[in-house]
Amino acid sequence: MTNLGFLGLSGIHEKAGCSSIAGRVAVCMVPEQLAKTAAKLSELPLAKRYSRLAELGSEKQEKSVLEDICRPEYRVPGCTSIVHVKAVHDLDGKATIQGCSDAKLTAGLIRMLSEGLNGLDKEVILGMEFSELADATQLNSFMSSSRANAFSNVLKCIHTQLQGGTTGESQSSSRPTTFVSEGQGEDVAVLLSGGVDSSVALRLLLEQGYRPTPFYLKIWLEDELSHLGECPWEEDLSYAESVCEQLNLKVEAVSLQQEYMDSVVKYTIQDARAGRTPNPDVMCNSRVKFGVFLDRFGEDFSKVASGHYARTRRNQRSEMTELVCSADEWKDQTYFLAHLKQSQVENTLFPIGAYTKARVRELADEYNLPNKARKDSQGICFLGKLKFDEFLEHHLGRQPGLFLEYETGLVLGKHRGFWFYTLGQRKGLGLSGGPWYVVSKNAEENIVYISGKYHDMDKPRTLFTVESLSWISGTPPTQEECAALRVKIRHGPRTVPCRLVLEDNTGHVELEEKESIGLAPGQFAAFYLGDVCLGSGIISADSGLEHAPKASSEVSSKRLQAHYLA
C-alpha cells in the first residue's frame, strides 16, 4: 500500500527498550516514520521532548506554501492557538497533508503527523482514531488537554477534508489570518515563586516552544525579621526546585535582598511614617522583578516571564506593547503592574494571562506538578506569613494616640499609632459600639478619625487628586480618552467610570459613582481604557482631613452614652 511501512506499539517499545510499558496498552498500527519519531521522543526527558517538538515546529516553510495553507477554509476550529491544516489526495487515493500553527509545539505535532501520514492511502488515514494514535505514539503522556484537543481536532479536519468536506470558516470569509509567532526557540527567564501560577507558566512556555531558564528571587527579610515568625523562602525554593527537577531543569536562586531593602522596604517605611498607605507589591514589580532583575539579566534573554494574571498585546497602530487585563477578572493583576514602563512591558511574558484561576489549577493537576495542591500565598510578597502590622511595629514601634469621632471630635478610645490604620479600614480597631470606619488621619497630631456613618452623603468619596503619573506608553491619554476611563483603587475586579483632568504630572479624578472604600493618600490608582491598563498615579491627599474637627474636652461615659442614644 505504501513504502513507509507500519509498526505495532509493542514493536516500537521493543526498539526503544521499554517493553514494560508495552504490556499496558493496546496495539495500534502506526506509520513507520511516525512511530520512529514518536519512539525517539518518548526516550527523552520531558523538557527535551518539548524542545524537540519546538524544533520541528520552527522549521521554515516556503512562503507560497504558507499562503496556500493559511486560508479560512483550512482553519482548525476549537483550538486555543491558530492552527491550519490542508489534506488532499491524488487520483490513486494517496494523501498529502500540510499544516502550520502559531504555537510551536502544535506546529511540531502537525509536522510529525504530516510526515508520518503523507503518501498513505486515504482509507488508511480515515480508519485512524485519535485516542489510538495518541496512545500508540505515547504523545498523550506529555500533552496538556488543550494540546491533545488541538491534535484531535487536526485529525478530524484531515478526515473531513479527505472525504471531500470543508473545515474552518466559510469561503465567503476572506479575512486574512494574522500570524503571531510564539517561542521559536527564544531564551526566556522565568521567575518562579514556588507557587502554582508560576509553575504552570513555566510548563506553558515549554509547550509554546520557548527555552526557559528558571530563577528564584530571594527577597525575604528572614535575617532581620526571623524573631517574628517563620519565613517560608526555603519552602518556596524547595517547591521551585521540585518543579524544575520534573523537567530536568535547574533553578538559579538570585539574592536581591539589599536591592529590595533599598527600593521597596525603605519606601514602605517612609510612606507609613508619613501617614500614607504604601503598596510594596506595585513597587516590587516595577523596581525589582522587572527593574533590577531585568537590568541585570535582560541582555541574556529575549523576555522575562512570570506567573502574573495579565496579558500583553502589540498595538499595530502605535507599535507599542499594551498591558491588557487577564481572562480572569477576579484574579487580574494589572493593578500591581500598572507602574511599569514601556521598556519593561515589551520585555515581559505572562503565560497564564489567558486562563482563569480554575483552569490554571486544572493544568497543574494535568501536569502533575509537585506543588499542585499548594495553597495560594497571601499578603505582601516579602513578608510571607508575617503580618504587616508586626513589620511596621518592628520598624516604627508604637505611638499611642486618640480615636476621634469624625463628626463631633468626641474621644472614643486610644490607638497604637496612626501608621497601623488606613482609610476605609473597619477591622482591627478594637472598639465596641460599631461598626467603625477610619475616615481620616492626622499624622502630625497622631489622631485617627473614625465614623459610624461612613456611607452617609456627607462623605461622597468621588473626587481625588493623583500625582507621580506614569503612563505605560510614555504618552498620557488624549482629552477624549480621559473622559472615557475607568479607574481601579485597589486590587480586585471593581473598576469605576471616571473623568480625568490632567495638569502637568498631576491628575484630578472625578468618579461617576461613589467609592465604597477609602481613598487613602499613597494608594495607587490604575487607569483603564477598555481592557487596556494605561498606567497609574498615586493618590496625593486626604480630602477629609480639612473638615476634621479638633478633639473636644474629655467626655464622660454618661455623656457618650447620651450622645449615641440621641
RODO-2510 file (C-alpha; in nm, 4 decimals, decimal comma):
residues 566
     n   res          X          Y          Z
     1     m     0,0000     0,0000     0,0000
     2     t     0,2874     0,2349     0,0833
     3     n     0,6608     0,2175     0,1179
     4     l     0,6509     0,3765     0,4630
     5     g     0,5547     0,0575     0,6405
     6     f     0,3789     0,0132     0,9767
     7     l     0,4782    -0,0822     1,3304
     8     g     0,2667    -0,2080     1,6150
     9     l     0,3103    -0,0455     1,9542
    10     s     0,4868    -0,3472     2,1035
    11     g     0,7390    -0,3271     1,8200
    12     i     0,8037     0,0377     1,8967
    13     h     0,8712    -0,0300     2,2609
    14     e     1,0983    -0,3215     2,1926
    15     k     1,3099    -0,0983     1,9727
    16     a     1,3029     0,1778     2,2367
    17     g     1,3814    -0,0599     2,5206
    18     c     1,0533    -0,0001     2,7054
    19     s     0,8846    -0,3377     2,6829
    20     s     0,7399    -0,2983     3,0346
    21     i     0,5165    -0,0191     2,9059
    22     a     0,4055    -0,2112     2,6009
    23     g     0,2074    -0,4630     2,8010
    24     r    -0,0238    -0,1983     2,9461
    25     v    -0,1720    -0,0530     2,6260
    26     a    -0,3411    -0,1879     2,3189
    27     v    -0,1515    -0,2468     1,9964
    28     c    -0,2233     0,0046     1,7190
    29     m    -0,0798     0,0097     1,3675
    30     v     0,1225     0,3288     1,3177
    31     p     0,3078     0,4521     1,0071
    32     e     0,6759     0,3631     1,0454
    33     q     0,8112     0,7194     1,0153
    34     l     0,5627     0,8492     1,2752
    35     a     0,6383     0,5545     1,5020
    36     k     1,0139     0,6117     1,4889
    37     t     0,9846     0,9837     1,5614
    38     a     0,7448     0,9183     1,8499
    39     a     0,9720     0,6478     1,9927
    40     k     1,2706     0,8840     1,9912
    41     l     1,0603     1,1494     2,1663
    42     s     0,9466     0,9104     2,4376
    43     e     1,3102     0,8336     2,5271
    44     l     1,3869     1,1991     2,6014
    45     p     1,3341     1,3802     2,9342
    46     l     1,0138     1,5828     2,9366
    47     a     1,1751     1,9229     2,8749
    48     k     1,3788     1,7780     2,5878
    49     r     1,0626     1,6403     2,4287
    50     y     0,9157     1,9901     2,4250
    51     s     1,2374     2,1293     2,2803
    52     r     1,2464     1,8667     2,0034
    53     l     0,8841     1,9306     1,9080
    54     a     0,9504     2,3050     1,9103
    55     e     1,2459     2,2486     1,6767
    56     l     1,0205     2,0574     1,4387
    57     g     0,7620     2,3327     1,4599
    58     s     1,0222     2,6031     1,3946
    59     e     1,1410     2,4574     1,0643
    60     k     1,0647     2,7149     0,7961
    61     q     0,8081     2,6544     0,5261
    62     e     0,8007     2,8218     0,1875
    63     k     0,6005     3,1442     0,1798
    64     s     0,3886     3,0138    -0,1082
    65     v     0,3034     2,7024     0,0951
    66     l     0,2003     2,9094     0,3978
    67     e    -0,0133     3,1362     0,1816
    68     d    -0,1861     2,8292     0,0407
    69     i    -0,2455     2,6726     0,3847
    70     c    -0,3377     2,9812     0,5875
    71     r    -0,6815     3,0220     0,4395
    72     p    -1,0067     3,0491     0,6362
    73     e    -1,1365     2,7206     0,4918
    74     y    -0,8364     2,5336     0,6376
    75     r    -0,8561     2,6846     0,9865
    76     v    -0,8910     2,4134     1,2515
    77     p    -1,1793     2,5051     1,4866
    78     g    -1,1744     2,4569     1,8618
    79     c    -0,8034     2,5270     1,9169
    80     t    -0,6545     2,7757     2,1633
    81     s    -0,3801     2,8620     1,9129
    82     i    -0,4173     2,9432     1,5433
    83     v    -0,3974     2,6155     1,3507
    84     h    -0,4388     2,5426     0,9790
    85     v    -0,4280     2,2058     0,8057
    86     k    -0,4818     2,1090     0,4425
    87     a    -0,5396     1,7481     0,3370
    88     v    -0,5822     1,6370    -0,0258
    89     h    -0,5409     1,3141    -0,2198
    90     d    -0,4488     1,2271    -0,5785
    91     l    -0,6394     1,0055    -0,8243
    92     d    -0,4827     0,6967    -0,6678
    93     g    -0,6060     0,7987    -0,3220
    94     k    -0,2590     0,8884    -0,1876
    95     a    -0,2794     1,1652     0,0749
    96     t    -0,0765     1,4856     0,1029
    97     i    -0,1085     1,6741     0,4318
    98     q     0,0324     2,0165     0,5203
    99     g    -0,0236     2,2340     0,8246
   100     c     0,1017     2,5184     1,0398
   101     s     0,0348     2,6842     1,3741
   102     d     0,1441     2,9898     1,5696
   103     a     0,2112     2,7574     1,8667
   104     k     0,5417     2,5846     1,8003
   105     l     0,4580     2,2643     1,9868
   106     t     0,1349     2,2291     1,7916
   107     a     0,3273     2,3063     1,4723
   108     g     0,5733     2,0322     1,5680
   109     l     0,2924     1,7818     1,6248
   110     i     0,1447     1,8699     1,2856
   111     r     0,4868     1,8273     1,1246
   112     m     0,5206     1,4816     1,2831
   113     l     0,1717     1,3858     1,1739
   114     s     0,2050     1,5098     0,8147
   115     e     0,5446     1,3447     0,7622
   116     g     0,4061     1,0195     0,9013
   117     l     0,0837     1,0218     0,7009
   118     n     0,1943     1,1663     0,3662
   119     g     0,1790     0,9064     0,0900
   120     l    -0,0640     0,6781     0,2721
   121     d    -0,3914     0,5695     0,1185
   122     k    -0,6687     0,7974     0,2384
   123     e    -0,8752     0,4969     0,3557
   124     v    -0,5965     0,4012     0,5962
   125     i    -0,5928     0,7514     0,7429
   126     l    -0,9717     0,7583     0,7693
   127     g    -0,9517     0,4402     0,9750
   128     m    -0,7271     0,6006     1,2388
   129     e    -0,8772     0,7194     1,5675
   130     f    -0,7160     0,9946     1,7716
   131     s    -0,7178     0,8053     2,1013
   132     e    -0,5499     0,5016     1,9465
   133     l    -0,2918     0,7134     1,7652
   134     a    -0,2106     0,9183     2,0768
   135     d    -0,1747     0,6039     2,2884
   136     a     0,0348     0,4231     2,0296
   137     t     0,2769     0,7116     1,9836
   138     q     0,2902     0,7920     2,3581
   139     l     0,2133     1,1549     2,2776
   140     n    -0,0629     1,1595     2,5376
   141     s     0,1985     1,1094     2,8099
   142     f     0,3146     1,4706     2,7969
   143     m     0,0483     1,6683     2,6093
   144     s    -0,1787     1,9004     2,8057
   145     s    -0,5522     1,8628     2,7484
   146     s    -0,5573     2,1738     2,5276
   147     r    -0,2694     2,0399     2,3134
   148     a    -0,4350     1,6972     2,2919
   149     n    -0,7580     1,8687     2,1925
   150     a    -0,5733     2,0516     1,9123
   151     f    -0,4175     1,7219     1,7942
   152     s    -0,7599     1,5558     1,7916
   153     n    -0,9183     1,8447     1,6021
   154     v    -0,6391     1,8364     1,3418
   155     l    -0,7033     1,4672     1,2751
   156     k    -1,0796     1,5311     1,2480
   157     c    -1,0171     1,8065     0,9937
   158     i    -0,7893     1,5758     0,7950
   159     h    -1,0650     1,3135     0,7903
   160     t    -1,3263     1,5693     0,6841
   161     q    -1,1133     1,7128     0,4035
   162     l    -1,0110     1,3705     0,2695
   163     q    -1,3826     1,2869     0,2460
   164     g    -1,4431     1,5996     0,0401
   165     g    -1,5814     1,8188     0,3177
   166     t    -1,4708     2,1645     0,4317
   167     t    -1,3487     2,2834     0,7694
   168     g    -1,2842     2,6202     0,9294
   169     e    -1,4630     2,9356     0,8205
   170     s    -1,6779     2,9651     0,5118
   171     q    -1,5204     3,0549     0,1795
   172     s    -1,7054     3,3867     0,1894
   173     s    -1,4889     3,4968     0,4791
   174     s    -1,1818     3,6471     0,3184
   175     r    -1,0405     3,7866     0,6417
   176     p    -0,6657     3,7184     0,6415
   177     t    -0,5099     3,5354     0,9343
   178     t    -0,2694     3,7377     1,1432
   179     f     0,0154     3,5005     1,2168
   180     v     0,1728     3,5754     1,5526
   181     s     0,4792     3,3709     1,6391
   182     e     0,5216     3,2115     1,9785
   183     g     0,8510     3,0897     2,1196
   184     q     1,0538     2,9951     1,8125
   185     g     1,3218     2,8681     2,0494
   186     e     1,3702     3,2039     2,2238
   187     d     1,5606     3,2063     2,5539
   188     v     1,3430     3,3469     2,8320
   189     a     1,3986     3,3962     3,2039
   190     v     1,1137     3,2642     3,4194
   191     l     1,0528     3,3993     3,7694
   192     l     0,9462     3,1040     3,9854
   193     s     0,7958     3,1649     4,3277
   194     g     0,7335     2,8034     4,4254
   195     g     0,3603     2,8579     4,3765
   196     v     0,1217     2,7006     4,1288
   197     d     0,0805     3,0009     3,8968
   198     s     0,4477     3,0490     3,8065
   199     s     0,4982     2,6712     3,7807
   200     v     0,2154     2,6394     3,5282
   201     a     0,3597     2,9396     3,3441
   202     l     0,6902     2,7503     3,3093
   203     r     0,5176     2,4472     3,1591
   204     l     0,3160     2,6599     2,9169
   205     l     0,6330     2,8310     2,7958
   206     l     0,7879     2,4931     2,7209
   207     e     0,4779     2,3926     2,5258
   208     q     0,4923     2,7172     2,3294
   209     g     0,8451     2,6464     2,2131
   210     y     1,0484     2,8744     2,4390
   211     r     1,3756     2,7766     2,6068
   212     p     1,3156     2,8800     2,9691
   213     t     1,5750     2,9377     3,2398
   214     p     1,4083     2,9370     3,5842
   215     f     1,5080     3,1883     3,8528
   216     y     1,4014     3,2175     4,2152
   217     l     1,4335     3,5687     4,3566
   218     k     1,5283     3,5688     4,7215
   219     i     1,3883     3,8862     4,8737
   220     w     1,2740     3,7542     5,2110
   221     l     1,3967     3,9520     5,5109
   222     e     1,4415     3,6358     5,7162
   223     d     1,7582     3,7509     5,8892
   224     e     1,6138     4,0774     6,0125
   225     l     1,2628     3,9514     6,0947
   226     s     1,3231     3,5911     6,1979
   227     h     1,2173     3,6652     6,5563
   228     l     0,8655     3,7499     6,4353
   229     g     0,7888     3,4099     6,2893
   230     e     0,8730     3,1564     6,0215
   231     c     0,9810     3,2931     5,6827
   232     p     0,8939     3,0367     5,4147
   233     w     1,1518     3,1181     5,1493
   234     e     1,3287     2,7830     5,1932
   235     e     0,9978     2,6012     5,1433
   236     d     0,9243     2,8135     4,8345
   237     l     1,2650     2,7425     4,6848
   238     s     1,2244     2,3716     4,7559
   239     y     0,8960     2,3657     4,5634
   240     a     1,0524     2,5592     4,2754
   241     e     1,3400     2,3092     4,2617
   242     s     1,0977     2,0141     4,2605
   243     v     0,9032     2,1631     3,9691
   244     c     1,2259     2,2103     3,7737
   245     e     1,3594     1,8624     3,8556
   246     q     1,0473     1,7188     3,6957
   247     l     1,1573     1,8893     3,3715
   248     n     1,5301     1,8204     3,4104
   249     l     1,5886     2,1937     3,4576
   250     k     1,7884     2,3713     3,7258
   251     v     1,6582     2,6782     3,9068
   252     e     1,9011     2,9576     3,9872
   253     a     1,8459     3,1392     4,3174
   254     v     1,9294     3,5092     4,2971
   255     s     1,9545     3,7187     4,6125
   256     l     1,8076     4,0669     4,5704
   257     q     1,7584     4,1347     4,9408
   258     q     1,9682     4,4501     4,9538
   259     e     1,8108     4,5891     4,6371
   260     y     1,4680     4,5117     4,7792
   261     m     1,5535     4,6822     5,1052
   262     d     1,6781     4,9934     4,9252
   263     s     1,3970     5,0314     4,6723
   264     v     1,0885     4,8785     4,8347
   265     v     1,1223     4,8344     5,2109
   266     k     1,2556     5,1858     5,2719
   267     y     0,9750     5,3313     5,0601
   268     t     0,7196     5,1293     5,2603
   269     i     0,8523     5,2514     5,5944
   270     q     0,8790     5,6146     5,4825
   271     d     0,5245     5,6231     5,3436
   272     a     0,3783     5,4571     5,6531
   273     r     0,5636     5,7023     5,8812
   274     a     0,4210     5,9930     5,6771
   275     g     0,0654     5,8666     5,7251
   276     r     0,0326     5,7333     5,3714
   277     t    -0,0770     5,3859     5,2581
   278     p     0,2129     5,2248     5,0670
   279     n     0,1819     4,9424     4,8166
   280     p     0,5040     4,7346     4,8277
   281     d     0,3809     4,4866     4,5647
   282     v     0,3461     4,7580     4,2998
   283     m     0,6980     4,8788     4,3765
   284     c     0,8354     4,5236     4,3834
   285     n     0,7185     4,4656     4,0275
   286     s     0,8390     4,7964     3,8863
   287     r     1,1654     4,8269     4,0796
   288     v     1,2782     4,4684     4,1459
   289     k     1,1188     4,1898     3,9384
   290     f     1,1000     4,3895     3,6166
   291     g     1,3507     4,6505     3,7316
   292     v     1,6723     4,5306     3,8950
   293     f     1,6348     4,1745     3,7640
   294     l     1,5600     4,2880     3,4086
   295     d     1,8552     4,5274     3,4157
   296     r     2,0886     4,2555     3,5412
   297     f     1,9777     3,9623     3,3257
   298     g     1,7754     4,1182     3,0440
   299     e     2,0599     4,1140     2,7907
   300     d     2,0845     3,7347     2,8209
   301     f     1,7160     3,6691     2,7456
   302     s     1,4596     3,7887     2,4948
   303     k     1,1886     3,8161     2,7634
   304     v     1,1253     3,7807     3,1356
   305     a     0,8190     3,5710     3,2207
   306     s     0,6185     3,5467     3,5418
   307     g     0,3019     3,3922     3,6805
   308     h     0,1019     3,7162     3,6886
   309     y    -0,2586     3,7181     3,5730
   310     a    -0,2143     3,9718     3,2929
   311     r    -0,1567     3,9824     2,9174
   312     t     0,0407     4,1909     2,6699
   313     r    -0,0651     4,2883     2,3203
   314     r     0,1141     4,4658     2,0393
   315     n    -0,0743     4,7715     1,9156
   316     q    -0,0095     4,7740     1,5411
   317     r    -0,1024     5,1410     1,5083
   318     s     0,1178     5,2829     1,7823
   319     e     0,3752     4,9986     1,7674
   320     m     0,3590     4,9914     2,1477
   321     t     0,3100     4,6883     2,3703
   322     e    -0,0063     4,7217     2,5776
   323     l    -0,0736     4,5804     2,9236
   324     v    -0,4073     4,4002     2,8953
   325     c    -0,6392     4,2604     3,1627
   326     s    -0,6345     3,8851     3,2157
   327     a    -0,9151     3,6453     3,1280
   328     d    -0,9970     3,6113     3,4997
   329     e    -1,1304     3,9452     3,6240
   330     w    -1,1152     3,8350     3,9873
   331     k    -0,7501     3,7331     3,9699
   332     d    -0,6402     4,0062     3,7269
   333     q    -0,3127     4,1599     3,8483
   334     t    -0,2686     4,4509     3,6093
   335     y    -0,3250     4,6819     3,9079
   336     f     0,0060     4,5604     4,0539
   337     l     0,1771     4,6066     3,7156
   338     a     0,0324     4,9497     3,6368
   339     h     0,3525     5,1346     3,7320
   340     l     0,5651     4,9565     3,4686
   341     k     0,7217     5,1452     3,1783
   342     q     0,7080     5,0541     2,8095
   343     s     1,0656     4,9232     2,8201
   344     q     0,9547     4,6777     3,0892
   345     v     0,6176     4,5722     2,9464
   346     e     0,7572     4,4995     2,5991
   347     n     1,0097     4,2609     2,7555
   348     t     0,7641     4,0579     2,9652
   349     l     0,5592     3,7433     2,9125
   350     f     0,2536     3,6420     3,1155
   351     p     0,1746     3,2852     3,0026
   352     i    -0,1259     3,2272     3,2316
   353     g    -0,2975     3,5572     3,1484
   354     a    -0,5332     3,3880     2,9012
   355     y    -0,6564     3,1419     3,1651
   356     t    -0,8852     3,1538     3,4656
   357     k    -0,7526     3,0539     3,8055
   358     a    -0,9691     2,7415     3,7959
   359     r    -0,8141     2,6398     3,4640
   360     v    -0,4616     2,7020     3,5951
   361     r    -0,5374     2,4679     3,8851
   362     e    -0,6611     2,2075     3,6358
   363     l    -0,3418     2,2424     3,4328
   364     a    -0,1328     2,1985     3,7485
   365     d    -0,3164     1,8714     3,8080
   366     e    -0,2766     1,7613     3,4451
   367     y     0,0963     1,8336     3,4601
   368     n     0,1101     1,6527     3,7965
   369     l     0,3140     1,9358     3,9432
   370     p     0,4758     1,8655     4,2818
   371     n     0,3040     2,1777     4,4213
   372     k    -0,0352     2,1227     4,2553
   373     a    -0,2181     2,1139     4,5905
   374     r    -0,0333     2,4095     4,7421
   375     k    -0,2492     2,6998     4,8550
   376     d    -0,2039     3,0463     4,7061
   377     s     0,0152     3,2858     4,9012
   378     q    -0,1484     3,5843     5,0654
   379     g    -0,0187     3,9210     5,1739
   380     i     0,2849     4,1257     5,0837
   381     c     0,5478     3,9420     4,8807
   382     f     0,8484     3,9912     5,1112
   383     l     0,6636     3,9164     5,4375
   384     g     0,5178     3,5755     5,3574
   385     k     0,3497     3,4506     5,6748
   386     l     0,4434     3,7587     5,8742
   387     k     0,1767     4,0179     5,9472
   388     f     0,2205     4,3676     5,8068
   389     d     0,1399     4,5200     6,1474
   390     e     0,4287     4,3243     6,3023
   391     f     0,6609     4,4508     6,0298
   392     l     0,5508     4,8116     6,0955
   393     e     0,5865     4,7721     6,4705
   394     h     0,9386     4,6358     6,4254
   395     h     1,0453     4,9443     6,2286
   396     l     0,8212     5,2193     6,3709
   397     g     0,7280     5,0931     6,7147
   398     r     0,4090     5,2076     6,8889
   399     q     0,2874     5,5618     6,9491
   400     p    -0,0427     5,5716     7,1433
   401     g    -0,2884     5,8313     7,0206
   402     l    -0,6597     5,9112     7,0112
   403     f    -0,9508     5,7780     6,8123
   404     l    -1,1791     6,0775     6,7481
   405     e    -1,5289     6,0659     6,6058
   406     y    -1,5139     6,2499     6,2748
   407     e    -1,8489     6,4252     6,3118
   408     t    -1,8086     6,5517     6,6699
   409     g    -1,4465     6,5304     6,7814
   410     l    -1,5503     6,3075     7,0712
   411     v    -1,2740     6,0849     7,2094
   412     l    -1,3812     5,7241     7,1506
   413     g    -1,0657     5,5439     7,2533
   414     k    -0,6915     5,5071     7,2060
   415     h    -0,4918     5,3530     6,9210
   416     r    -0,1371     5,2101     6,8890
   417     g    -0,0091     5,4555     6,6280
   418     f    -0,1601     5,6139     6,3164
   419     w     0,0585     5,4060     6,0799
   420     f    -0,1312     5,0905     6,1701
   421     y    -0,4513     5,2208     6,0060
   422     t    -0,5666     5,3125     5,6564
   423     l    -0,8700     5,4974     5,5253
   424     g    -1,1709     5,2724     5,4824
   425     q    -1,0453     5,0222     5,7415
   426     r    -1,3113     4,8638     5,9628
   427     k    -1,1477     4,5588     6,1203
   428     g    -0,8887     4,5673     6,3944
   429     l    -0,9909     4,8951     6,5614
   430     g    -1,0737     4,7248     6,8926
   431     l    -1,3794     4,9435     6,9686
   432     s    -1,7292     4,8398     7,0667
   433     g    -2,0486     5,0077     6,9533
   434     g    -1,9567     4,9916     6,5842
   435     p    -1,9113     4,9229     6,3068
   436     w    -1,6488     5,1985     6,2989
   437     y    -1,4558     5,3031     5,9899
   438     v    -1,1353     5,5023     5,9549
   439     v    -1,2222     5,8155     5,7539
   440     s    -0,9140     6,0357     5,8030
   441     k    -0,5749     6,0594     5,9775
   442     n    -0,3699     6,3454     6,1158
   443     a    -0,0102     6,2231     6,1172
   444     e     0,1304     6,5365     6,2835
   445     e    -0,1005     6,5050     6,5849
   446     n    -0,1242     6,1225     6,5762
   447     i    -0,5055     6,1314     6,5503
   448     v    -0,7152     5,8676     6,3736
   449     y    -1,0665     5,9850     6,2830
   450     i    -1,3391     5,7230     6,2754
   451     s    -1,7081     5,7271     6,1959
   452     g    -2,0100     5,5067     6,2360
   453     k    -2,1754     5,6897     5,9461
   454     y    -1,9210     5,6026     5,6802
   455     h    -2,1704     5,5717     5,3954
   456     d    -2,3603     5,8965     5,4584
   457     m    -2,3879     6,1566     5,1830
   458     d    -2,1541     6,4000     5,3610
   459     k    -1,8669     6,1608     5,2774
   460     p    -1,9056     6,1360     4,8991
   461     r    -1,5600     5,9976     4,8058
   462     t    -1,5999     6,0943     4,4399
   463     l    -1,3121     6,3416     4,3989
   464     f    -0,9389     6,2937     4,4485
   465     t    -0,6053     6,4039     4,3076
   466     v    -0,3244     6,1820     4,1813
   467     e     0,0435     6,2651     4,1473
   468     s     0,3518     6,0908     4,0046
   469     l     0,1523     5,9804     3,6997
   470     s     0,3223     5,7087     3,4968
   471     w     0,1874     5,6052     3,1545
   472     i     0,2992     5,2703     3,0145
   473     s     0,3162     5,4021     2,6584
   474     g     0,5099     5,7073     2,7753
   475     t     0,2288     5,9330     2,6500
   476     p    -0,0736     6,0484     2,8532
   477     p    -0,4221     5,9684     2,7199
   478     t    -0,5943     6,2212     2,4966
   479     q    -0,8619     6,4539     2,6301
   480     e    -1,1271     6,2369     2,4667
   481     e    -0,9804     5,9238     2,6253
   482     c    -0,9614     6,0941     2,9671
   483     a    -1,3396     6,1290     2,9602
   484     a    -1,3904     5,7561     2,8975
   485     l    -1,1554     5,5993     3,1525
   486     r    -1,2213     5,3585     3,4345
   487     v    -1,0109     5,3567     3,7498
   488     k    -0,9187     5,0855     3,9993
   489     i    -0,8300     5,1953     4,3535
   490     r    -0,7441     4,8512     4,4906
   491     h    -0,6631     4,5067     4,3534
   492     g    -0,9841     4,3281     4,2558
   493     p    -1,2448     4,3154     3,9789
   494     r    -1,4045     4,6532     4,0532
   495     t    -1,3335     4,9467     3,8242
   496     v    -1,5252     5,2753     3,8385
   497     p    -1,6043     5,5052     3,5440
   498     c    -1,4234     5,8334     3,5878
   499     r    -1,3176     6,1587     3,4262
   500     l    -0,9514     6,2581     3,4449
   501     v    -0,8323     6,6174     3,4057
   502     l    -0,4568     6,6361     3,3533
   503     e    -0,2393     6,9211     3,4761
   504     d     0,1316     6,8619     3,4166
   505     n     0,2132     6,5427     3,6118
   506     t    -0,0944     6,5728     3,8291
   507     g    -0,4457     6,4499     3,7627
   508     h    -0,7831     6,5428     3,9097
   509     v    -1,0204     6,2466     3,9152
   510     e    -1,3994     6,2628     3,9329
   511     l    -1,5757     5,9301     3,9850
   512     e    -1,9158     5,8706     3,8279
   513     e    -2,0239     5,6665     4,1273
   514     k    -1,9407     5,6817     4,4962
   515     e    -1,6388     5,4789     4,6005
   516     s    -1,7275     5,2387     4,8821
   517     i    -1,3713     5,2133     5,0098
   518     g    -1,1342     5,4756     5,1404
   519     l    -0,9308     5,6989     4,9113
   520     a    -0,6072     5,6876     5,1067
   521     p    -0,3019     5,9010     5,0262
   522     g    -0,0243     5,6792     4,8949
   523     q    -0,2602     5,4315     4,7306
   524     f    -0,2139     5,3672     4,3606
   525     a    -0,4951     5,4448     4,1196
   526     a    -0,4703     5,2440     3,7957
   527     f    -0,6432     5,3786     3,4830
   528     y    -0,8031     5,1639     3,2129
   529     l    -0,9377     5,2230     2,8626
   530     g    -1,1393     4,9171     2,7720
   531     d    -0,9290     4,6148     2,8647
   532     v    -0,6005     4,8067     2,8439
   533     c    -0,4249     4,9353     3,1550
   534     l    -0,2798     5,2735     3,0568
   535     g    -0,0820     5,3463     3,3714
   536     s    -0,1220     5,4747     3,7241
   537     g    -0,0821     5,7589     3,9685
   538     i    -0,0607     5,7944     4,3462
   539     i    -0,3444     5,9471     4,5491
   540     s    -0,1872     6,2608     4,6899
   541     a    -0,4030     6,3936     4,9745
   542     d    -0,6611     6,3067     5,2378
   543     s    -0,9564     6,5208     5,1271
   544     g    -1,1442     6,4609     5,4512
   545     l    -0,8745     6,5990     5,6803
   546     e    -0,9580     6,9663     5,6131
   547     h    -1,3088     6,9131     5,7564
   548     a    -1,1985     6,7048     6,0561
   549     p    -1,2733     6,8571     6,3997
   550     k    -1,0321     6,9175     6,6841
   551     a    -1,0529     6,6930     6,9869
   552     s    -1,3237     6,8021     7,2311
   553     s    -1,2613     6,8180     7,6030
   554     e    -1,2592     6,4871     7,7887
   555     v    -1,6025     6,3259     7,7676
   556     s    -1,7529     6,1117     8,0424
   557     s    -1,9018     5,7735     7,9663
   558     k    -2,2533     5,9066     8,0544
   559     r    -2,2197     6,1876     7,8013
   560     l    -2,1019     5,9423     7,5364
   561     q    -2,3990     5,7195     7,6124
   562     a    -2,6381     6,0128     7,5863
   563     h    -2,4792     6,1174     7,2571
   564     y    -2,5356     5,7789     7,0938
   565     l    -2,8905     5,7410     7,2311
   566     a    -2,9914     6,0801     7,0904
***
